[in-house]
């Protein structure tokens, strides 16, 4: 006798002894194949859209006619949130964006070595000579022995005083025949000197941050406003030769005098001191054939290409100043940014950060200087009418702070308590320099013993 296997609708045979599924409401046994969901390949989740578009480069405004300028010593004008808002909608704000972003665009896909000595203009050569002499002034002003303290060394003030003394001669060479009138030349030199002398740090607080870095770029902007620097020919050299030389000088100054970060957060998470190397550096690497944002984790890439690309060079310097090893431990924001798909994404993010975290932050911009070449908008506060001291006079030891205290909440809900001069504790507190910690470890001969985290 031949046995047959039962079948179900659809032709699927059931093995002998295998339990059949219960019949449906109509008494027909269902086909389970129809109930299995269709498998589809997993799709990559789309990245969340950034609500803020990448800031574009505004058209460069026309340069002023030197004959119509009335040079003046630059002063602070952003003394309140209202002043800051006036600045953010002013021609001066557009001028700054046009200059900084124009510099970034001028170095797209260009390594530092692409600018040759034979291509440098006389103005660029004069600026490089000024920076060389500035570094010599630092070498001639050795720090006092402060017993291992990692806070700022007071000999820094001696260095800044020497820079201020040399500044008139430097600017006389730079200006040359641009302002043949001796009185106008002296006034122009005074205006330019204010930006340069504020580029190396604050004399009373012995600190340095992105606001001082911005002052250096504003000094260069003033030279551009006087037609001493040309857009097309000089801009790549401004970034790849002048700015890189400035970074070298500032690293020497920071390590010599243990400059403290200007503000308890440094440059809001990227680096304790600098910001623009990351913006300019991302532009340099925009279409690089093989270096990706992940390259900052490769020591060989940093060593081989750090001298030619600002972004990699700055990361290498940051690594050298930390007492632990690994970006995710000491620079988590840089670590996060390294996951970007390409350098274009990084450059766009740096533009947003410059707008939001440098120009958009009152603690940074309350120290910004306005003169005739970078004019303040109408309606801003005038510190001379309010009896407020100049930047270099604030917080001098032995003097008491006086004047009205301003209390307000910023747009992020943070409470600010500002004296008329200086940083409020809300905006920045004295923080030991990370460079100082690394230098002190080297002095004690333990430079590499604390570099590795045990569980890394």
Buried (B, 14 or more C-beta within 10 A) or exposed (E): EEEEEEEBEEEEEBEEEEEEEEEEEEEEBBEEEEEEEEEEEEEEEEEEEEEEEBBEBBEEEEEBEBEEBEBBEBBBBBBBBEBBEBBBEBEBBBBBBBBBBBBBEBBBEBBBEBBEEEEBBEBBEBBBEBBEBBBEBBEEBEBEEBEEEBBBBBBBBBBBBBBBEBBBEBBEEBBBEBBEEEEBBBBBBBBBBBBBBBBBBBBBBBBBBBBBBBBBBBBBBBBBBBEBBBBEEBBBBBBBBBBBBBBBBBBBBBBBBBBBBBBBBBBBBBBBBBBBBBBBBBBBBBEBEEBBBEBBBBEEBBEEBBBBBBBBBBBBBBBEBBBEBBBEEBBEBBBEBBEBEBBBBBBBBBBBBBBEBBBBBBBBBBBBBBBBBBBBBEEBBEBEEEEBBBBBEBBEEEEEEEEEEBEEEBEEEEEBEBBBBBBBEBBBEBBBBBBBBBBBBEEEEEBEEBBEEEEE
